[in-house]
Amino acid sequence: MAKIHLPLGDRKYDVHVERGILPHTGQILNELGISGKVAVFTSPTTEKTYLPELLPGLRKNGLEVNTKCLPSGESTKSIQVAEELYSQLIDWRFERGSTVIALGGGVVGDLTGFVASTFLRGIQYVQIPTTLLSQVDSAIGGKVGINHPLGKNLIGAIYQPKTVIVDPDLLQTLPTREMLSGFGEIIKFSLIRDFKFFSQIVSGRKAILDEKQPDFLQDVITKSIRIKTNYITADEFDSGRQRVLNFGHTVGHAIEAAAGFDAIRHGEAVIKGVQSAVEISENVKLLGTHIATRVHDFLHELTVPSISLDVEEVLKRMQIDKKVTDGNVTLVLLKNIGDPIIVQHGAGQLTIKEHILRQAIANVCR
């Protein structure tokens, strides 16, 4: 088992990564001193498939368990659903010492964490991610939130969980398109980290997406989590170095918002955002053409759904992104694989001509 520690003072916690760990969750929570009432928020597919594996271990370790199944889809991350969960927790007589557990993908995890961060001014929560995307990214680092009709994750907080429990075996039932969505984040991690990791996922694409080789998946997931936790440890509140993790996300989030959050998967939008960032990096003479070509060739091998969007609408969504500073859009570009740079379009740090930005967006939105 890999146990990845985040040394965040009184908010410190461990990420447990091990195949078959789900039934042992109750023991892990007991060792953390968690007792009494717990609520498990989950989704329809996960409720049927994995909740039966989780519940016996929780109850065996003396926890009083309540469960709530949430609707599927990005639209669930709303203030209306959050209010329903507040009411449910009040009805269950939850107190500040109670715990909520997110058993599901990014939607369940983000919403559960947001509710935990605001209910009774903050109660403890646990992340048990069940998708590749949530296992490598959204469950790690304490970013919780809900969407606004004008943008993704515009309402939220940074609120760390008590622990994160990652069981790669839960991915065996995941549809290929959901695996691809998580793969988008893994691609991001590899490009901002090092050429060796990028080469590993290029050669191992089928092992991840098609064959779901358990041991290979565990290795790639663990490496991705270590990359992310290194940035979080150095910059927990996302004010400096951690912004590198937004590589591919400025355009990606804008595409999600412009298309409608359920029209395209998050990781698919990230892949499109990575494509645009690589193109911009090459066209402003940051990134060598031979590297850009290799990345583009690899990305074009992936079956990412095409989507037709108006460039002006995507640009408009970028302007209301939470990463905008003084009206300037923050972009993460590449000088090389493993050598990212944070720039602000319009702030004078690097000249990105308007036609370069527009063309890069247009090329992934048609």
N, C-alpha and C positions, 0 to 999 in steps of 0.2 A: 504494500500500500504506500502511496505517496501522501505525505501530510505536509501541505504547504502553509507556512505560518505567515500571517500578516501582523507585524509588530506595530500596532497603531495605538499604543498606550492603553488606556482603559477600554478601548474599542477593539483590542486585538482579538484575533480568532484564527482558526485553522480551516483550510479547505482539505477535505478528505477525498482522495481519488482512489477507488478500488472497485474492481469488478465484483458484483454480488454483495455489495455493502448495504443495500436498501433495507433488508430485514433486520439489520443490526442498529438501525437508527435510534431506537428506544434506549439502548445501552449507551450510545454516544451522548444522547441528551442527558441521561442520568449522570454521567461522568462530568457534565458541565453544570450540574446542579439544577437542571430544569425539572420541575415537578408540577403537580396540580393540573389545571385545565390547559389543554392545547386545542387549537382549531386547525384543521387541515383544509386549505383552499386548493381546489384542483379543477381540472377540466374534464369534459365528458369522456374522451378517449382514455385519459390517464386514470380516471376514476374506475373504469372497468378493468384496465390492464394491470395497474401497479398499486392502487390503493389497497387491494387485498393482501399484497406482500408487505405493506408498511404497517397496517393497523395492528396485527397481532403482537409485533415487537414493542409497539408503543404501549399497548395495554398490559403486556407482560411486565413492563417496567413501571407499572403503577400510574400511568398517565390517564387522565380523564379526557377522552377524545370526542370532539365534535367535528363534523365534516360539512363542507359546503362546495357544491359543484357550480362552477362559473361558466357562462356561455363561451364558446370558442370565438376567436377572432380579435383583431386589434381594437375593434370598437368597444370591447369590454373594458379597456383601460380608460374609463371615463369617470367624471365626478359623480355621475348618477349611480354607477355600480359601486363606487367607493362608499357612497351614502348608505346603500343597501347593506354593505358589509359592516359599517358602523352599527346599524340598527340590529344586525344579527348578533354581533358581539355583546351589545348591551342586553339583548334578550337572553343570551347565554350567561350573563352575569360575569363577564370577564373583568379582571382586575389588572393592576399594573404588573403583578407578578405572573400573569398568564402569558402564553406563548402562541404565536400563529406560525404555521408551517406552510410554505409554498411548495406544492408538489405539481410541477408542470413546467411549461416553457416560459419564454420571456414575458408574455402577457401576464400570466399568473404570478410570476416572481416580482415584476415591477409593481403590479397593483397591490399585492400582499404587503410588500415592503413599504409602499406608500401609506397604506392603511395602518400598518404597525407604527410607522413614524409619527403619525398624527393622532391615533386613538389614545385617549387619556394622556396626551402629550408624550407618547412614546412607550410602546411595550416591545418585548423582545420577539424576534422572529428568526426562522431558520429557512434556508434555501435548499430545496432538493430538486435541482433542474433535471428535466427529462428529455430535452432536445439538445442537439449538438450546439446550436446557437447559444442557448442558455448555459450549457455546461462550460463553454470556453469563454463566455463574455458576460452576458447580462446578469448572471447570478453572482458575479465576482465584483467586489468593489463598492457595494453599498449605494449605487445609483438607483433610486426608486422614483416612480412617477406615473403620471397619467397624461394622456394626450389632450390637446385642445383642438377644436375643429381647424384652426389655422396652422397647427404644427405639432410635431411629435415630441413628447416628453417635455413640453414647455412648463408643466406644473410638477414639481417634485422636490426631492431633497437628497442629500447624501447621508445615509443612515445604515450603518454596518449591521450585518446579521450576527447572531451568536456563533453560527457555524454554517458551512456549506458542505453538503454531502453529494459527491458526484459518483454515480454508478454508470460506467460506460455500457454495461449490458442493457441498460434501458433503451439504448438506441437501436437495438436489433429490430424493433417493430416500427421504426420511424420511416415514413415515406421518403423516397429519393429526393423529392423537391425540398423537404425539410432538412435533409442532410446537406443539400447544396446551400441552403440558407446559412447554416452553421459554417460551412466550408468557406463562405465569403469572409467571415471574421478571421478564420485561420489564415487565409491568404493575406489579409491585412497584417496580422501579427508577423508572418514570415517576411513580408516586404519591409517592415520597419525594423526588423531584428537582424537577420543575417542571411547570406546567400545559401548557407548549408541547409537551414530549415526550409527555405523556399524550394531548393532542389529536392528535398525529401518529400514535400507535398506534391510537387510536380510529378515525380516518379510514382508516388503512392496515391494518386487521384482515384484510381479504380479500387484500391484497397479500402479507401474511406467511403466513397460514394456508392459503389456497386456491391462490393463484397462485404463491407462492414467488418473487416477483420478485427476482432476484439482487442488483441494485444497491440496491434498497430494503432488502433483508435486510442487506446489508453495512453500510449506514448505521445501521440500528437496532442491529445487533450491536455496532458500534464505539461508539456512544453508551452502550449498556448497560455495556460493559466499562470505559469511561472513568469512569462513575459509580461502579462498584464499586472500581476501582483508586484513586480519590480517597479513599474510606473506608479502604482497606487501607493506603495510604501514611500516613495520619494515625493509624492504630490497627491495626498489623499483628497483634497478638495478641488482638484482639477483647475488650478490657477496657473500652472506652469508646465512642467515636463509632461504631465499626464495628457495634455492636449494632443500629443503625438498620436494617441489612440484614436483620434478623430480622423485619421487618414481614410479617405473614401467616404466619410460621413456627411460632409457639408453638402455635397451634391446628392448623396444617397438619401439623406433625410428629406431634402427638398423634393426629390422624385417621389418618395413615399407619400408626402403630404399632397403633392399636386395630383397624383394618381388616385388617391384614396387609400387609406391605410391597409385595407384588405385586398387591394388590387395586385399588390406585389409584395413578396416576402422581404423582410428587412435585409437579410443577407444578400438577396438578389439585387436589391437597390445598392447595397454596399459594393458589390462587384462592379456595377455600373459606375458608381462613384470612384472606385479605384481606377477603372479604365480612364475616366476623365482626368483624374489627378495625374496619372502616368503620362497622358497625352500633353497636358499642360506643362508638366515637368520637362518633357522633351522639347516642347516648342519654345520655352523660355531659356533653353540651353543649360538647364540644370542637370538633366539626366541624359546619358549617352544613348544614341539611337540603337545601338546593338542590345543594350539592356532593355530599353523600352519595347523593342520588337519582340524580345523573348517573353516579356510579361504579357504583351498583347496577344501573342500567338497562343500562350497558355490559356488566357481568359476566354479567347474565342472558341476554345475547345469545349467550354462548359455550356450546358444547355440552359441558358438564362432567357426567360421569356422576353420577347420584344415588347416594347411599350411606346405608344405614340403620345407625346406630350408637347405642349407649346413651350418653347424656350423661355419666353417672357414670364410665363407662369412659374417655371422652375426658378428663375432668377428672383422673382418676387418672394418665393418661399425661402430662398437663401437669405434674404434680407431680414427676415424675422426669426432666423435660427438663433438658438440660445448662445451660440458661439460668436455672434456679432459683437464687436467692440467699437464704440464711437462711430457707429454706422458702417464700419468696415467688416467685410466678410473674412473670417479666418479660414485659411486653406492649409492643409498639410501636403507638402510636395516631397519628391525624392531627389536627392543628389546622387544616390546610388542605392542598391538594395542594402538595407541596414543603416542607411544614413538619411533620415527624414529631416525636414526643415519646416518650421511653422512660419507662415507669412500671412499678412493681411492685405487682401486685394483693395487697393485704393489708399493704403497707408504709407506708401513710398518705400517700403522695405525691399520690394522687388516689383519691377514693372511687369504686370500681366495685362497685355493689351486686350481691350474689350472683345475684339473679334476672336482672339485665342480662347478666351473663356466661353464665349457663346458657341463656338464651333465644337469645343470639347463636350459641352452639354448636349448640343444637337446630335452629335454622333452616337450618344447612348439613349436618346429619346425618340428614336424612329425605328 
